[in-house]
Structures are given as structure tokens and as C-alpha cells.
């Protein structure tokens, strides 16, 4: 179950560092959530919505964007709903 993290699939100019994208995303979403639900900041440990860490993987020229997109879309679905690839 994917209740404790977020998957983001996005495109960016090669000169923009992935860490910068993550920082901007976390900053804007936390600010908007705290505006929408002011009590949330008080209820959270240390008043921070996001943890400090993150994981980044890139989809390059030779990788298949569609495969990654399907992976992200299927996150959080029960295993029974996912179609297993049959090799033989």
C-alpha cells in the first residue's frame, strides 16, 4: 500500500536539477496544504509536512516513458488488480 509516499512523473529541462524540482514541489504543496488546513501544521511533528529525504530516478532517451507511467499509475492498487506478465 502506498499511503506514506508520493510518485511524481514529470519532464524538466536538463539544466534543472532533480533536487530543485523536489524542493519546489515540497515547498508549494506544504504551503498550500497549511493554508487549506491550518490545524495540520500544529498537529504535525515539528510543523513540517514533508520529510527531508527523497528518491529520484530518471527516464532517459532510451528508457520507455510508458512503462514508468504505468508503474506510477498502478501504485496503491491491490495486487489482485494488477496483471502479471506471463513469460511462457
C-alpha positions as a printed NumPy array, in Angstrom:
array([[  0.   ,   0.   ,   0.   ],
       [  1.337,   3.459,  -0.89 ],
       [ -0.021,   5.623,   1.882],
       [  3.241,   7.176,   3.024],
       [  4.857,   8.491,  -0.147],
       [  4.182,  10.165,  -3.487],
       [  5.211,   9.252,  -7.019],
       [  5.742,  12.105,  -9.468],
       [  6.444,  11.632, -13.157],
       [  7.429,  14.88 , -14.819],
       [  9.596,  16.365, -17.523],
       [ 12.157,  19.093, -16.989],
       [ 14.919,  20.887, -18.815],
       [ 18.263,  19.083, -18.361],
       [ 19.745,  22.145, -16.635],
       [ 17.2  ,  21.923, -13.806],
       [ 18.441,  19.656, -11.028],
       [ 16.007,  16.969,  -9.823],
       [ 16.607,  18.131,  -6.24 ],
       [ 15.437,  21.619,  -7.18 ],
       [ 12.202,  20.182,  -8.602],
       [ 11.622,  18.222,  -5.393],
       [ 12.299,  21.28 ,  -3.192],
       [  9.864,  23.435,  -5.173],
       [  7.2  ,  20.7  ,  -5.17 ],
       [  7.512,  20.132,  -1.423],
       [  7.532,  23.845,  -0.643],
       [  4.467,  24.723,  -2.709],
       [  2.387,  21.703,  -1.688],
       [  3.146,  22.155,   2.028],
       [  2.322,  25.873,   1.878],
       [ -0.989,  25.214,   0.108],
       [ -1.946,  22.356,   2.438],
       [ -1.256,  24.504,   5.508],
       [ -3.401,  27.303,   4.025],
       [ -6.199,  24.838,   3.325],
       [ -5.919,  23.029,   6.692],
       [ -4.259,  25.384,   9.229],
       [ -4.528,  22.847,  12.083],
       [ -2.403,  20.413,  10.1  ],
       [  0.807,  22.324,  10.837],
       [  0.142,  22.255,  14.57 ],
       [ -0.684,  18.538,  14.517],
       [  2.468,  17.513,  12.656],
       [  5.72 ,  16.669,  14.386],
       [  7.85 ,  19.81 ,  14.148],
       [  5.289,  21.521,  11.903],
       [  6.798,  20.059,   8.732],
       [  4.658,  18.24 ,   6.184],
       [  7.425,  16.521,   4.181],
       [ 10.428,  14.546,   5.378],
       [ 13.872,  15.685,   4.262],
       [ 14.582,  12.697,   2.02 ],
       [ 13.538,  11.778,  -1.488],
       [ 14.375,   9.3  ,  -4.233],
       [ 14.853,  10.295,  -7.867],
       [ 15.158,   8.099, -10.924],
       [ 15.366,   9.401, -14.461],
       [ 13.803,   8.195, -17.684],
       [ 16.343,   8.835, -20.392],
       [ 16.22 ,   8.842, -24.147],
       [ 16.368,   5.056, -24.351],
       [ 14.   ,   4.285, -21.481],
       [ 10.312,   3.685, -22.018],
       [  8.222,   6.536, -20.577],
       [  5.069,   4.412, -20.948],
       [  6.44 ,   1.658, -18.704],
       [  7.265,   4.155, -15.961],
       [  3.892,   5.866, -16.386],
       [  2.048,   2.544, -15.969],
       [  4.148,   1.756, -12.899],
       [  3.206,   5.077, -11.286],
       [ -0.483,   4.719, -12.206],
       [ -0.613,   1.234, -10.667],
       [  0.866,   2.255,  -7.329],
       [ -1.505,   1.717,  -4.441],
       [ -3.707,  -0.768,  -6.291],
       [ -4.272,  -4.154,  -4.67 ],
       [ -2.012,  -6.817,  -6.153],
       [ -5.078,  -8.745,  -7.36 ],
       [ -5.939,  -5.89 ,  -9.745],
       [ -2.526,  -5.874, -11.391],
       [ -1.969,  -8.039, -14.436],
       [  1.095, -10.252, -14.146],
       [  3.209, -10.567, -17.264],
       [  3.382, -14.178, -18.402],
       [  6.679, -15.23 , -19.925],
       [  5.714, -18.713, -21.132]])
